Amino acid sequence: MSPACSSVPDGATAPARPAHVRSLEPAALAAATGAELRPPATGPTPSRPVSGVTLRAAEVRPGDLFAALPGARAHGADFAAVALAAGAAAVLTDPDGAARPALAGADVPLLVHPHPRDVLGTVAAHVYGDPTAHLDVIGVTGTSGKTTVAHLLEAGLAAGGRIPGLLGTVQTRVHGPDGESLPSVFTTPEAPDLQAVFATMAEAGVTDVAMEVSSHALALGRVAGTRFAVGAFTNLSQDHLDFHADLDDYFEAKARLFDGRARHHVICVDDEWGVRLAARTPGAVTVSTTGAADWRAQDVATDPDGTQRFTAVTPDGVAIPVRLRLPGAFNVSNALVALACLDAVGIPAAVAAERFADLTVPGRMQRVEAGQPFVAVVDYAHKPAAVAALLDALRGQVEGRVLVVLGCGGDRDTGKRPLMGAVAAARSALLVITDDNPRTEDPAAIRAAMRAGAEAEPRRGDLLEIGDRRAAIAAAVAMAKPGDAVVVAGKGHETGQEINGVKYPFNDVDELVAAIVAAGGDAS
């Protein structure tokens, strides 16, 4: 379980809120969620209406409901004094939180629920006017492809004349007359932030939202209170086993998006998990690049520059030509999922496909051009299956060698480290093992686990271990020859490297460009 939140993560900004909100009495919120309403400990006083919701004490505004949630390392009730001093009008918590000193004598009403996190989204949706009742939300879940599908959806919605919003790993984008882009803190924001952003989007004139839905968000109730027009599934492979007990538990978390909360379901059945999910989801629309499904891909071809062309065959047998700047078979699958989702909300596939041809996604198979005679790519791949798919795609597009720079994040699933080392070593002429975001772990221990997997791989290429990521990128560039491909994987769009609780500025794209320029841009 995630810790109780008392502040915004380092480097983040406070989440957007709508300019206009309605005010609700605490009693109405208690009735809507089944929470016990306890009057102020200081005696009968007129209650103040609630006009906002947050679970971070430092972000409380006058009139907010403060959600004091239990966490792994602290209880939100321990920060209640800060929230009350800032003008919180009421507090949502559990019985343990209500008994803690900071709330035992509180002068505001308490909404006490045995599982407050489960109802927090519903509370926030009520306060912000049930914003997703006025939006068509397309939620995309899966291990890989969420970001790319969300960007494809955004492009397709715009092509169809809609006003889209985007919620995901790279950024939150609010379109409309006064549209803006905001940095993303989580793949899926916490429930109060999510409902506030939805309300902000609706206020700006947004009609449809393309959003990534993480397994954490589903397991922790962040999307409670959200109405989905479409729920989509891309694939599933090993990831987040630091949070989930095993792959089955991870799958069941993803499957919650298909429990009836969405009007339509789109499922890619190119892996066993998609087949399993489709079998238990009546009426789901299926997608496949390899076999029988409602939406299929035919005549897939790749141009020398990595551009892909294929024919999307609709459930009615209509053939739609599709062109993608995004290389890799997995992006054909991503495009099919996006087309099926857009069709479900009334966007013609042929109209959406026209916009796909020009799309690039930050940090996802992102080409870097700095005058070099070899291919240079930055990608977010940070799990074994994603690394394998990335390198398989590139090996089919270059005549020369594939040189890979890769690390693993600290404080995350340790079991995937040797697997990532093995799949990268088997698919590259050179693997440079380096640091990703060590966080609080010993970077050398992380690298050692990766190296053990790489050295056990009988098909491995050459290995180097360079902890300094900047130096590792420079080393790979220095060894590149015309026709090769240099791949820097794992961090993608990220603009920082977290070491011992400190986030230092670091951008793989910028570092790769700098290394190429330093090498003269014409390595040979």
Secondary structure by P-SEA (a helix, b strand, c coil): ccccccccccccccbbbbcbbbbbcaaaaaaaccbbbbcccccccbbbbbccccccccccccccccccccccccccccaaaaaaaacccbbbbccccccccccccccbbbbcccccccaaaaaaaaaacccccccbbbbbbcccaaaaaaaaaaaaaaaaccbbbbbcccbbbbbccccbbbbbccccccaaaaaaaaaaaaaacccbbbbbbcaaaaaacccccccccbbbbcccccccccccccaaaaaaaaaccccccccbbbbbcccaaaaaaaaaccbbbbbbccccccccccccccccccbbbbbbbcccbbbbbbbbccccaaaaaaaaaaaaaaaaacccaaaaaaaacccccccccccccccccbbbbbbccccaaaaaaaaaaaaacccbbbbbbbcccccccccaaaaaaaaaaacccbbbbbbcccccccaaaaaaaaaaaaaacccccbbbbbccaaaaaaaaaaaccccbbbbbcccccccbbbcccccccccaaaaaaaaaaaaccccc
